[in-house]
Amino acid sequence: MTVKSLLPLIAATFVCSGSVLVEARQPKPLAAVVKPTVSQPAPPQWKLYTAPDGRFTILMPGNPNRNTESQKTYMGEITLEIFVAQPPKQQVAYIVAYNDFPYSYGEMADPQAVLNNARDMALKTTKSHLISQRNIRSSNNHPGKEIEYINSGGKITKNRMYVAEGRLYQVMAITTKKQQKTLAKTITGYLNSFHVVLKK
């Protein structure tokens, strides 16, 4: 599985160009003779990751790769920050992404409208079908929405979005149907571990 391009990011009134496509590779056939000295790959070491700006924490399977991309919008240039972790030997990607809104827009925007537009944009850019959605709150009571959707290739995304202090966060796990069944508890634990750190 590889992340082929960046996430469908997502502010309320502009379209961002990328989308995450997770590709499931067929497992290689096992060799006919397996030597007893061959060790199994170690499971990923989950540890608490703190964002470079200190504004969120989350449990990640190792250090995520960070990508930064700028988008020009009618509100001005907006920076997208994307953090991706992919454990070896698993068809899953764990992703946190966020973008800040210009101050005036962030003050005026209705959080539910931002979340609904983010949902619609995620479905449109990944050409996915919505499986389920529900309104949620962050651990410190910021408004959010959880959506689950499946694309034409059978990849399932569970995405929790939050609007907090002028920023849209998205916390996602993208996997295959098969891996989703075996990783359901892990994915839930990952999503539950996300915490918005308030500005001082």
C-alpha positions in Angstrom: 0.0 0.0 0.0 1.4 3.4 -0.9 0.2 6.9 -0.5 0.3 8.1 -4.1 -0.7 11.7 -3.6 -1.8 14.1 -0.9 -5.1 14.1 1.0 -8.4 15.6 -0.1 -8.0 18.7 2.0 -10.8 20.5 2.3 -11.6 23.9 3.6 -15.2 24.9 3.5 -15.1 27.1 0.4 -12.2 26.0 -1.7 -11.2 22.9 -3.6 -7.8 21.4 -3.0 -6.2 19.4 -5.7 -4.9 16.2 -4.1 -6.5 13.0 -2.9 -5.1 10.1 -1.0 -5.1 6.9 -2.9 -4.0 3.9 -0.9 -3.0 1.0 -3.1 -3.2 -2.5 -1.9 -0.4 -4.7 -3.2 -1.0 -8.4 -3.6 1.0 -10.3 -0.9 4.0 -12.1 -2.4 3.7 -15.9 -2.3 5.7 -17.5 0.5 8.8 -19.4 -0.3 8.4 -23.2 -0.4 11.0 -23.6 2.4 11.1 -21.2 5.3 14.2 -21.2 7.4 13.5 -21.3 11.1 15.9 -18.4 11.6 13.7 -16.0 9.7 12.0 -13.7 12.2 8.6 -12.1 11.8 8.5 -8.3 11.4 8.0 -6.6 14.7 4.6 -5.0 15.2 4.8 -1.2 15.0 5.7 0.6 18.1 2.9 3.0 18.9 4.0 6.2 20.7 2.6 9.6 21.4 3.3 12.1 18.7 3.1 15.9 19.3 2.7 18.2 16.4 5.6 20.5 15.7 3.5 23.5 16.7 2.3 21.7 19.8 -1.4 22.1 18.8 -2.3 18.4 18.8 -1.2 15.0 20.1 -2.0 11.5 18.9 -0.7 8.0 19.1 1.1 7.0 15.9 2.8 3.8 14.8 6.3 5.4 14.6 7.2 8.9 13.5 4.9 10.1 10.6 6.2 11.6 7.4 5.3 15.3 7.2 4.2 17.1 4.0 3.4 20.8 3.6 1.5 22.2 0.6 0.2 25.7 -0.1 -3.1 26.4 -1.9 -4.1 29.8 -3.3 -7.7 30.6 -2.6 -9.9 33.7 -2.6 -9.1 34.1 1.1 -5.4 34.1 0.3 -2.7 31.4 0.5 -3.6 28.5 2.8 -1.1 26.0 4.1 -2.0 22.3 4.4 0.0 20.2 6.9 -0.2 16.5 6.4 1.3 13.7 8.6 1.3 10.1 7.4 2.4 6.9 9.1 2.2 3.5 7.4 3.3 0.4 9.4 5.3 -2.1 7.4 3.4 -5.2 6.1 0.0 -3.7 6.7 -2.4 -2.2 4.2 -3.3 0.8 6.2 -2.3 4.5 6.4 -2.8 6.7 9.5 -3.1 10.3 8.6 -3.6 13.6 10.4 -4.1 16.8 8.3 -5.0 20.3 9.1 -5.3 23.7 7.6 -5.7 27.1 9.2 -8.3 29.6 8.1 -7.6 33.3 7.8 -8.6 34.9 11.1 -11.6 36.8 9.8 -13.1 33.7 8.0 -12.4 31.5 11.0 -14.3 33.9 13.3 -17.3 34.1 11.0 -17.6 30.5 9.7 -20.2 28.2 11.2 -18.4 25.1 12.4 -21.1 22.7 11.2 -21.0 24.3 7.7 -17.3 23.9 7.6 -17.6 20.2 8.6 -20.4 19.5 6.1 -18.4 21.1 3.3 -15.3 19.1 4.3 -17.3 15.9 4.2 -18.7 16.7 0.8 -15.3 17.6 -0.6 -13.7 14.4 0.8 -16.4 12.3 -0.9 -16.2 14.2 -4.2 -12.4 14.2 -4.5 -12.0 10.5 -3.6 -15.1 9.5 -5.6 -16.4 7.7 -2.6 -19.7 6.5 -1.2 -20.7 7.6 2.3 -21.2 4.6 4.7 -22.0 6.4 7.9 -21.7 9.8 9.6 -22.3 11.2 13.1 -21.7 14.4 14.9 -18.9 14.2 17.6 -16.9 16.4 20.0 -13.2 16.6 20.6 -11.9 15.7 24.1 -12.1 19.4 24.9 -15.5 19.9 23.4 -14.8 21.3 19.9 -17.4 20.4 17.3 -16.6 17.5 15.0 -18.0 15.0 12.6 -17.1 11.3 12.0 -17.6 9.9 8.5 -16.8 6.6 7.0 -16.7 6.1 3.3 -15.6 3.6 0.6 -14.1 4.4 -2.8 -14.5 2.4 -6.1 -11.4 0.5 -5.4 -12.7 -0.8 -2.1 -10.6 1.3 0.2 -12.4 2.3 3.4 -11.6 5.6 5.1 -12.7 6.5 8.7 -12.3 10.2 9.1 -12.9 12.4 12.2 -12.9 16.1 11.5 -12.8 18.9 14.1 -13.0 22.7 13.9 -10.9 24.3 16.7 -9.5 27.8 17.1 -9.6 28.7 13.4 -8.3 25.3 12.2 -9.8 22.3 10.5 -8.3 19.0 11.6 -8.8 15.6 9.9 -7.8 12.4 11.6 -8.0 9.4 9.2 -7.3 5.7 8.8 -7.4 4.4 5.2 -7.4 0.6 4.7 -8.8 -2.3 2.8 -12.0 -4.2 3.8 -9.9 -7.2 4.9 -7.5 -5.2 7.0 -10.3 -3.1 8.5 -11.7 -6.2 10.1 -8.4 -7.1 11.8 -7.5 -3.6 12.7 -10.9 -2.3 13.9 -9.8 -2.0 17.5 -6.4 -0.4 16.6 -8.1 2.2 14.3 -10.6 3.1 17.0 -7.8 3.5 19.6 -5.9 5.6 17.1 -8.8 7.9 16.4 -9.7 8.1 20.2 -6.1 9.2 21.0 -6.3 12.5 19.1 -6.3 15.5 21.3 -6.5 19.2 20.4 -4.1 21.2 22.5 -5.5 24.7 23.2 -3.5 27.8 22.4 -2.1 29.5 25.5 
